[in-house]
Amino acid sequence: MRVIAVANQKGGVGKTATVANLGAALAELGERVVLIDLDPQANLGVLVGVAEAELSTHELLLSDAVSLEQVLQPTAWPGLAIAPANYGLAAAELELAQLAEPHTRLARKLTGLATDVVVLVDTPPRLGFLTLNALAAAGEVIIPVQASYLAMQGLRQLLGTVESVQARVNPALRITGVLLTMFDARTRHAQQVCERLRAHFGKLVFTTEIPRSVAFDYSTVAAEPLVHFRPSSAGAAAYRSLAQEVLNRAP
């Protein structure tokens, strides 16, 4: 089983779109994929066409009696399932603080999954118990970075967080790759950000770059990952390329 957290403490860098489309692309390649939404905004379910369910990741983290199998919902696409969030998850930070070992709640719930499953975990744009649960449960982390200078500052913060988690909670955690998102090759600024990232992090940066495109907005309205909504689009092609890179970078 591969558990991959998609994380960045900066918002608006494409975490949720990456989880949805990477998951859809991996499922297309024949992988069994489970998406887990730990973001209280609960947008991941919208992107894969799953309405808010009675049981969510809020109950999964807070109740010992709720299993992952009870929370999982199928999607319209074979091989792709989701543990959706709801707005109640916003209270989870305070509720988890009252529990023993609050950062290991998700890891315990993943122990029964089959070994051939790929788990992708969406995280909120802040460091708290929800993000720590994702990083403590994961063997890998993908870091989406918007093609802008300020987004690069957020990357430095997250790298520090990953080092702290490795030292204190999860020494097995590794960075699978840094993903450049919302990339507009027509602008010099985006090109400079890309050059700086590749100069500093080398092969850690994925070869695939996710283009900026209004098609992602249309796919959200349609409640479908772009990979299925517009399969011939540049964005869909990019996520299929990313999926192959992720498979090639398996530990």
C-alpha positions in Angstrom: 0.0 0.0 0.0 1.3 3.5 -0.9 0.0 6.4 1.1 0.8 9.7 -0.4 -0.1 13.0 1.3 -0.6 16.0 -1.0 0.4 19.0 1.1 1.5 22.6 1.1 0.8 25.1 4.0 0.0 27.7 1.4 -3.5 27.7 0.0 -4.5 28.0 -3.7 -1.7 25.8 -5.1 -3.9 23.1 -6.6 -3.8 20.4 -3.8 -7.4 19.3 -4.2 -7.3 19.3 -8.0 -4.1 17.3 -7.9 -5.6 14.7 -5.6 -8.7 14.3 -7.8 -7.0 14.2 -11.1 -3.9 12.2 -10.1 -6.3 9.7 -8.5 -8.4 9.5 -11.6 -5.4 9.1 -13.8 -3.9 6.4 -11.6 -7.3 4.5 -11.7 -7.3 4.8 -15.5 -3.9 3.0 -15.4 -5.5 0.1 -13.5 -4.5 1.1 -9.9 -7.0 0.8 -7.0 -7.2 4.3 -5.6 -8.6 5.7 -2.4 -8.9 9.4 -1.9 -9.1 10.8 1.6 -10.3 14.4 2.2 -8.9 16.0 5.4 -9.7 19.5 4.2 -12.7 21.1 6.0 -13.6 22.9 2.8 -14.8 19.4 1.6 -14.1 20.2 -2.1 -12.6 16.9 -3.0 -16.0 15.2 -3.0 -17.4 17.9 -5.3 -14.6 17.3 -7.8 -15.3 13.6 -8.0 -19.1 13.8 -8.0 -19.8 12.5 -4.4 -22.3 14.4 -2.3 -21.8 15.0 1.4 -22.3 11.7 3.2 -23.6 10.8 6.7 -20.2 9.5 7.7 -17.1 11.5 6.8 -13.5 11.8 7.7 -14.6 13.8 10.8 -16.2 10.6 12.2 -13.3 8.5 10.9 -10.7 10.5 12.9 -12.8 11.1 16.0 -14.6 7.8 16.6 -12.9 4.5 17.3 -16.1 2.8 16.2 -16.0 4.1 12.6 -13.9 2.3 10.1 -12.6 3.5 6.8 -14.8 0.9 5.0 -17.9 2.6 6.5 -16.8 6.0 5.3 -15.7 5.1 1.8 -18.0 6.1 -1.1 -17.7 4.8 -4.7 -17.3 7.2 -7.6 -18.6 6.9 -11.1 -15.2 5.6 -12.2 -13.9 2.0 -11.6 -11.1 1.7 -9.1 -11.7 5.2 -7.6 -13.3 5.6 -4.1 -13.3 8.5 -1.7 -13.6 9.1 2.1 -15.3 12.5 1.9 -15.1 15.4 4.3 -17.9 17.6 5.6 -17.9 21.0 7.3 -17.9 19.3 10.7 -14.2 18.6 10.1 -13.5 22.2 10.9 -14.0 21.4 14.6 -11.7 18.4 14.4 -8.5 20.4 15.3 -10.0 21.3 18.8 -11.5 17.8 19.2 -8.3 16.0 18.3 -6.4 18.1 20.8 -8.4 16.4 23.6 -7.3 12.9 22.5 -4.2 10.8 23.2 -1.8 10.7 20.2 -4.0 12.9 18.1 -1.7 12.8 15.1 -1.9 9.0 14.6 -5.6 8.6 14.2 -5.6 8.3 10.4 -2.7 5.8 10.4 -4.6 3.4 12.6 -7.6 3.5 10.3 -5.5 2.6 7.2 -4.1 -0.7 8.6 -6.9 -2.9 7.1 -6.4 -1.7 3.5 -5.2 -4.1 0.8 -1.5 -3.9 -0.1 -2.2 -3.0 -3.7 -4.1 0.2 -2.9 -2.8 3.7 -3.6 -4.1 6.2 -1.0 -4.0 10.0 -1.8 -4.7 12.3 1.1 -5.8 15.9 0.6 -4.8 18.3 3.3 -5.9 21.8 4.5 -3.7 24.9 3.8 -2.3 25.0 7.4 -0.2 23.0 9.8 -2.4 21.4 12.4 -3.6 18.0 13.6 -5.3 17.3 10.2 -2.1 17.8 8.2 -0.1 16.0 10.8 -2.4 13.0 10.6 -1.8 12.9 6.8 2.0 13.2 7.2 2.1 10.7 10.0 0.1 8.1 8.0 1.9 8.7 4.7 5.0 7.1 3.4 5.3 9.8 0.8 4.4 13.4 0.2 3.8 15.4 -3.0 4.2 19.1 -2.7 2.3 21.2 -5.3 3.8 24.6 -5.8 2.1 27.4 -7.9 4.4 29.0 -10.4 4.9 32.2 -8.4 7.6 33.6 -6.1 5.4 33.7 -3.0 4.4 30.1 -3.5 8.1 29.2 -3.3 8.2 30.7 0.2 5.4 28.3 1.2 7.5 25.4 -0.1 10.3 26.3 2.3 7.9 26.2 5.2 6.6 22.8 4.2 10.0 21.3 3.8 10.7 22.4 7.4 7.5 20.7 8.5 8.4 17.5 6.7 11.8 17.4 8.4 10.1 17.9 11.8 7.7 15.0 11.1 10.5 12.8 10.0 12.5 13.5 13.1 9.6 13.2 15.6 6.8 11.2 14.2 7.4 9.4 10.9 11.0 8.7 10.0 9.9 6.7 6.9 8.3 9.8 5.3 9.9 10.8 2.0 9.2 13.5 -0.6 8.1 11.9 -3.8 8.3 15.1 -5.7 7.6 18.8 -6.0 4.9 19.6 -8.6 4.7 22.8 -10.5 1.1 23.9 -10.9 -0.9 26.7 -12.6 2.1 27.0 -14.9 1.8 29.6 -17.8 4.7 29.1 -20.1 3.9 32.5 -21.8 5.1 34.5 -18.7 8.7 35.2 -17.9 7.8 35.1 -14.2 6.5 31.5 -14.4 9.6 30.5 -16.3 11.9 32.0 -13.7 10.1 30.2 -10.9 10.4 26.9 -12.8 14.1 27.5 -13.4 14.8 28.3 -9.8 12.9 25.3 -8.6 14.8 22.9 -10.9 18.1 24.6 -10.1 17.6 24.2 -6.4 15.8 20.8 -6.1 16.9 19.1 -9.3 15.3 15.7 -10.0 13.0 16.2 -7.0 10.9 18.4 -9.2 8.5 16.4 -11.4 9.2 16.7 -15.1 5.4 17.2 -15.6 4.1 20.7 -15.2 0.4 21.3 -14.7 -0.8 24.1 -16.9 -3.0 27.0 -15.9 -6.4 26.4 -17.6 -10.0 27.5 -17.2 -10.9 23.9 -18.1 -10.3 23.0 -14.4 -13.1 25.4 -13.4 -15.5 23.9 -15.9 -14.7 20.4 -14.6 -15.5 21.5 -11.1 -18.9 22.7 -12.2 -19.4 19.4 -14.0 -18.4 17.5 -10.8 -15.8 15.4 -12.8 -12.1 15.3 -12.7 -10.6 17.0 -15.8 -9.1 13.7 -16.8 -12.6 12.5 -17.5 -14.4 15.8 -18.3 -12.0 16.8 -21.0 -9.8 13.8 -21.6 -8.0 15.4 -24.6 -7.2 18.7 -22.8 -3.6 19.7 -21.9 -4.5 19.6 -18.2 -5.7 16.0 -18.5 -2.7 15.0 -20.4 -0.5 16.6 -17.7 -2.1 14.6 -14.9 -1.8 11.4 -16.9 1.9 12.1 -17.3 2.2 12.9 -13.6 0.5 9.6 -12.8 3.2 7.7 -14.8 5.9 9.6 -13.0 4.4 8.8 -9.6 4.3 5.1 -10.5 7.9 5.3 -11.7 9.0 6.9 -8.4 7.5 4.2 -6.2 9.7 3.3 -3.3 
